[in-house]
Amino acid sequence: MELNLEEAKKYIAEKFRNQGDYDFISEFDFSAMLDALLALDQAYLDEIGEEEPYDEDVIFERMHADLVKKFPALKTYLMRFVDDYMDFMEQYLVSIDAVDWE
């Protein structure tokens, strides 16, 4: 199943906005952070293919390290931001019936 990244981004951004915990991040940086996480997530899915399990620890570390490099001023908040992103992405996937619980 091909994921619609724009729809996923809209869904996840709305979840973040409703949460309100990151309102201090500029809209430009917020959008760039979501774009980076979506791209990394998609690259990881392409890397593992359909046969390998999705390892949340591996992708979390990659996402966190990437955001720390790109947004060092926000380093204090990035672990939680990535964790929230992963939760919201899972909620999105469930909402479109794209999760296969094994």
mmCIF file of the C-alpha atoms, coordinates in Angstrom:
data_MODEL
# 
_entry.id   MODEL 
# 
loop_
_atom_site.group_PDB 
_atom_site.id 
_atom_site.type_symbol 
_atom_site.label_atom_id 
_atom_site.label_alt_id 
_atom_site.label_comp_id 
_atom_site.label_asym_id 
_atom_site.label_entity_id 
_atom_site.label_seq_id 
_atom_site.pdbx_PDB_ins_code 
_atom_site.Cartn_x 
_atom_site.Cartn_y 
_atom_site.Cartn_z 
_atom_site.occupancy 
_atom_site.B_iso_or_equiv 
_atom_site.pdbx_formal_charge 
_atom_site.auth_seq_id 
_atom_site.auth_comp_id 
_atom_site.auth_asym_id 
_atom_site.auth_atom_id 
_atom_site.pdbx_PDB_model_num 
ATOM 1   C CA . MET A 1 1   ? 0.000  0.000  0.000  1.00 0.00 ? 1   MET A CA 1 
ATOM 2   C CA . GLU A 1 2   ? 1.398  3.373  -1.017 1.00 0.00 ? 2   GLU A CA 1 
ATOM 3   C CA . LEU A 1 3   ? 1.066  5.958  1.713  1.00 0.00 ? 3   LEU A CA 1 
ATOM 4   C CA . ASN A 1 4   ? -0.271 9.408  0.817  1.00 0.00 ? 4   ASN A CA 1 
ATOM 5   C CA . LEU A 1 5   ? 2.353  11.524 2.571  1.00 0.00 ? 5   LEU A CA 1 
ATOM 6   C CA . GLU A 1 6   ? 0.420  14.782 2.173  1.00 0.00 ? 6   GLU A CA 1 
ATOM 7   C CA . GLU A 1 7   ? -2.652 13.300 3.850  1.00 0.00 ? 7   GLU A CA 1 
ATOM 8   C CA . ALA A 1 8   ? -0.490 11.787 6.579  1.00 0.00 ? 8   ALA A CA 1 
ATOM 9   C CA . LYS A 1 9   ? 1.216  15.143 7.139  1.00 0.00 ? 9   LYS A CA 1 
ATOM 10  C CA . LYS A 1 10  ? -2.124 16.971 7.411  1.00 0.00 ? 10  LYS A CA 1 
ATOM 11  C CA . TYR A 1 11  ? -3.457 14.411 9.886  1.00 0.00 ? 11  TYR A CA 1 
ATOM 12  C CA . ILE A 1 12  ? -0.300 14.449 12.016 1.00 0.00 ? 12  ILE A CA 1 
ATOM 13  C CA . ALA A 1 13  ? 0.021  18.245 11.936 1.00 0.00 ? 13  ALA A CA 1 
ATOM 14  C CA . GLU A 1 14  ? -3.558 18.568 13.160 1.00 0.00 ? 14  GLU A CA 1 
ATOM 15  C CA . LYS A 1 15  ? -2.816 16.183 16.038 1.00 0.00 ? 15  LYS A CA 1 
ATOM 16  C CA . PHE A 1 16  ? 0.227  18.263 17.004 1.00 0.00 ? 16  PHE A CA 1 
ATOM 17  C CA . ARG A 1 17  ? -1.769 21.499 16.796 1.00 0.00 ? 17  ARG A CA 1 
ATOM 18  C CA . ASN A 1 18  ? -4.565 20.076 18.938 1.00 0.00 ? 18  ASN A CA 1 
ATOM 19  C CA . GLN A 1 19  ? -1.987 18.940 21.471 1.00 0.00 ? 19  GLN A CA 1 
ATOM 20  C CA . GLY A 1 20  ? -0.548 22.476 21.628 1.00 0.00 ? 20  GLY A CA 1 
ATOM 21  C CA . ASP A 1 21  ? 2.775  21.466 23.155 1.00 0.00 ? 21  ASP A CA 1 
ATOM 22  C CA . TYR A 1 22  ? 4.928  22.788 20.304 1.00 0.00 ? 22  TYR A CA 1 
ATOM 23  C CA . ASP A 1 23  ? 3.221  26.085 19.497 1.00 0.00 ? 23  ASP A CA 1 
ATOM 24  C CA . PHE A 1 24  ? 6.526  27.877 20.109 1.00 0.00 ? 24  PHE A CA 1 
ATOM 25  C CA . ILE A 1 25  ? 8.074  26.242 17.021 1.00 0.00 ? 25  ILE A CA 1 
ATOM 26  C CA . SER A 1 26  ? 7.763  28.392 13.907 1.00 0.00 ? 26  SER A CA 1 
ATOM 27  C CA . GLU A 1 27  ? 5.412  27.132 11.212 1.00 0.00 ? 27  GLU A CA 1 
ATOM 28  C CA . PHE A 1 28  ? 8.382  26.895 8.817  1.00 0.00 ? 28  PHE A CA 1 
ATOM 29  C CA . ASP A 1 29  ? 10.434 24.723 11.204 1.00 0.00 ? 29  ASP A CA 1 
ATOM 30  C CA . PHE A 1 30  ? 7.394  22.660 12.215 1.00 0.00 ? 30  PHE A CA 1 
ATOM 31  C CA . SER A 1 31  ? 6.621  21.861 8.579  1.00 0.00 ? 31  SER A CA 1 
ATOM 32  C CA . ALA A 1 32  ? 10.277 21.081 7.841  1.00 0.00 ? 32  ALA A CA 1 
ATOM 33  C CA . MET A 1 33  ? 10.449 18.775 10.868 1.00 0.00 ? 33  MET A CA 1 
ATOM 34  C CA . LEU A 1 34  ? 7.379  16.846 9.757  1.00 0.00 ? 34  LEU A CA 1 
ATOM 35  C CA . ASP A 1 35  ? 8.719  16.616 6.199  1.00 0.00 ? 35  ASP A CA 1 
ATOM 36  C CA . ALA A 1 36  ? 12.009 15.229 7.513  1.00 0.00 ? 36  ALA A CA 1 
ATOM 37  C CA . LEU A 1 37  ? 10.279 12.625 9.682  1.00 0.00 ? 37  LEU A CA 1 
ATOM 38  C CA . LEU A 1 38  ? 7.929  11.535 6.904  1.00 0.00 ? 38  LEU A CA 1 
ATOM 39  C CA . ALA A 1 39  ? 10.849 11.200 4.479  1.00 0.00 ? 39  ALA A CA 1 
ATOM 40  C CA . LEU A 1 40  ? 12.898 9.171  6.951  1.00 0.00 ? 40  LEU A CA 1 
ATOM 41  C CA . ASP A 1 41  ? 9.924  6.967  7.755  1.00 0.00 ? 41  ASP A CA 1 
ATOM 42  C CA . GLN A 1 42  ? 9.273  6.306  4.070  1.00 0.00 ? 42  GLN A CA 1 
ATOM 43  C CA . ALA A 1 43  ? 12.968 5.640  3.381  1.00 0.00 ? 43  ALA A CA 1 
ATOM 44  C CA . TYR A 1 44  ? 13.039 3.144  6.246  1.00 0.00 ? 44  TYR A CA 1 
ATOM 45  C CA . LEU A 1 45  ? 9.943  1.375  4.923  1.00 0.00 ? 45  LEU A CA 1 
ATOM 46  C CA . ASP A 1 46  ? 11.560 1.178  1.484  1.00 0.00 ? 46  ASP A CA 1 
ATOM 47  C CA . GLU A 1 47  ? 14.749 -0.173 3.070  1.00 0.00 ? 47  GLU A CA 1 
ATOM 48  C CA . ILE A 1 48  ? 13.098 -2.965 5.051  1.00 0.00 ? 48  ILE A CA 1 
ATOM 49  C CA . GLY A 1 49  ? 10.570 -3.938 2.407  1.00 0.00 ? 49  GLY A CA 1 
ATOM 50  C CA . GLU A 1 50  ? 7.465  -5.921 3.193  1.00 0.00 ? 50  GLU A CA 1 
ATOM 51  C CA . GLU A 1 51  ? 9.211  -8.925 4.704  1.00 0.00 ? 51  GLU A CA 1 
ATOM 52  C CA . GLU A 1 52  ? 11.110 -7.264 7.551  1.00 0.00 ? 52  GLU A CA 1 
ATOM 53  C CA . PRO A 1 53  ? 9.377  -6.048 10.718 1.00 0.00 ? 53  PRO A CA 1 
ATOM 54  C CA . TYR A 1 54  ? 9.200  -2.322 11.447 1.00 0.00 ? 54  TYR A CA 1 
ATOM 55  C CA . ASP A 1 55  ? 11.684 -1.741 14.276 1.00 0.00 ? 55  ASP A CA 1 
ATOM 56  C CA . GLU A 1 56  ? 10.500 1.316  16.200 1.00 0.00 ? 56  GLU A CA 1 
ATOM 57  C CA . ASP A 1 57  ? 13.779 1.619  18.106 1.00 0.00 ? 57  ASP A CA 1 
ATOM 58  C CA . VAL A 1 58  ? 15.847 1.779  14.923 1.00 0.00 ? 58  VAL A CA 1 
ATOM 59  C CA . ILE A 1 59  ? 13.690 4.380  13.203 1.00 0.00 ? 59  ILE A CA 1 
ATOM 60  C CA . PHE A 1 60  ? 13.300 6.423  16.393 1.00 0.00 ? 60  PHE A CA 1 
ATOM 61  C CA . GLU A 1 61  ? 17.076 6.729  16.701 1.00 0.00 ? 61  GLU A CA 1 
ATOM 62  C CA . ARG A 1 62  ? 17.421 7.714  13.041 1.00 0.00 ? 62  ARG A CA 1 
ATOM 63  C CA . MET A 1 63  ? 14.671 10.304 13.282 1.00 0.00 ? 63  MET A CA 1 
ATOM 64  C CA . HIS A 1 64  ? 15.974 11.777 16.503 1.00 0.00 ? 64  HIS A CA 1 
ATOM 65  C CA . ALA A 1 65  ? 19.560 12.000 15.242 1.00 0.00 ? 65  ALA A CA 1 
ATOM 66  C CA . ASP A 1 66  ? 18.424 13.653 12.003 1.00 0.00 ? 66  ASP A CA 1 
ATOM 67  C CA . LEU A 1 67  ? 16.324 16.287 13.754 1.00 0.00 ? 67  LEU A CA 1 
ATOM 68  C CA . VAL A 1 68  ? 19.084 17.051 16.270 1.00 0.00 ? 68  VAL A CA 1 
ATOM 69  C CA . LYS A 1 69  ? 21.418 17.793 13.333 1.00 0.00 ? 69  LYS A CA 1 
ATOM 70  C CA . LYS A 1 70  ? 18.868 19.920 11.504 1.00 0.00 ? 70  LYS A CA 1 
ATOM 71  C CA . PHE A 1 71  ? 17.312 21.706 14.492 1.00 0.00 ? 71  PHE A CA 1 
ATOM 72  C CA . PRO A 1 72  ? 19.971 21.894 17.250 1.00 0.00 ? 72  PRO A CA 1 
ATOM 73  C CA . ALA A 1 73  ? 18.228 24.808 18.990 1.00 0.00 ? 73  ALA A CA 1 
ATOM 74  C CA . LEU A 1 74  ? 15.248 22.522 19.668 1.00 0.00 ? 74  LEU A CA 1 
ATOM 75  C CA . LYS A 1 75  ? 17.318 19.577 20.927 1.00 0.00 ? 75  LYS A CA 1 
ATOM 76  C CA . THR A 1 76  ? 15.606 19.572 24.331 1.00 0.00 ? 76  THR A CA 1 
ATOM 77  C CA . TYR A 1 77  ? 12.213 18.875 22.740 1.00 0.00 ? 77  TYR A CA 1 
ATOM 78  C CA . LEU A 1 78  ? 13.101 16.505 19.922 1.00 0.00 ? 78  LEU A CA 1 
ATOM 79  C CA . MET A 1 79  ? 12.901 13.152 21.705 1.00 0.00 ? 79  MET A CA 1 
ATOM 80  C CA . ARG A 1 80  ? 9.325  13.833 22.674 1.00 0.00 ? 80  ARG A CA 1 
ATOM 81  C CA . PHE A 1 81  ? 8.535  15.356 19.272 1.00 0.00 ? 81  PHE A CA 1 
ATOM 82  C CA . VAL A 1 82  ? 9.685  12.179 17.509 1.00 0.00 ? 82  VAL A CA 1 
ATOM 83  C CA . ASP A 1 83  ? 7.802  10.008 19.993 1.00 0.00 ? 83  ASP A CA 1 
ATOM 84  C CA . ASP A 1 84  ? 4.628  12.042 19.458 1.00 0.00 ? 84  ASP A CA 1 
ATOM 85  C CA . TYR A 1 85  ? 5.111  11.843 15.690 1.00 0.00 ? 85  TYR A CA 1 
ATOM 86  C CA . MET A 1 86  ? 5.357  8.058  15.885 1.00 0.00 ? 86  MET A CA 1 
ATOM 87  C CA . ASP A 1 87  ? 2.187  7.868  17.973 1.00 0.00 ? 87  ASP A CA 1 
ATOM 88  C CA . PHE A 1 88  ? 0.315  10.162 15.594 1.00 0.00 ? 88  PHE A CA 1 
ATOM 89  C CA . MET A 1 89  ? 1.536  8.238  12.541 1.00 0.00 ? 89  MET A CA 1 
ATOM 90  C CA . GLU A 1 90  ? 0.300  5.008  14.091 1.00 0.00 ? 90  GLU A CA 1 
ATOM 91  C CA . GLN A 1 91  ? -3.075 6.650  14.730 1.00 0.00 ? 91  GLN A CA 1 
ATOM 92  C CA . TYR A 1 92  ? -3.160 7.800  11.108 1.00 0.00 ? 92  TYR A CA 1 
ATOM 93  C CA . LEU A 1 93  ? -2.366 4.318  9.821  1.00 0.00 ? 93  LEU A CA 1 
ATOM 94  C CA . VAL A 1 94  ? -5.084 2.826  12.014 1.00 0.00 ? 94  VAL A CA 1 
ATOM 95  C CA . SER A 1 95  ? -7.550 5.468  10.769 1.00 0.00 ? 95  SER A CA 1 
ATOM 96  C CA . ILE A 1 96  ? -6.985 4.386  7.158  1.00 0.00 ? 96  ILE A CA 1 
ATOM 97  C CA . ASP A 1 97  ? -6.948 0.688  8.060  1.00 0.00 ? 97  ASP A CA 1 
ATOM 98  C CA . ALA A 1 98  ? -3.328 0.266  7.024  1.00 0.00 ? 98  ALA A CA 1 
ATOM 99  C CA . VAL A 1 99  ? -2.041 -1.514 10.134 1.00 0.00 ? 99  VAL A CA 1 
ATOM 100 C CA . ASP A 1 100 ? -1.546 -5.252 10.076 1.00 0.00 ? 100 ASP A CA 1 
ATOM 101 C CA . TRP A 1 101 ? -1.186 -6.306 13.716 1.00 0.00 ? 101 TRP A CA 1 
ATOM 102 C CA . GLU A 1 102 ? 0.866  -9.463 13.875 1.00 0.00 ? 102 GLU A CA 1 
# 
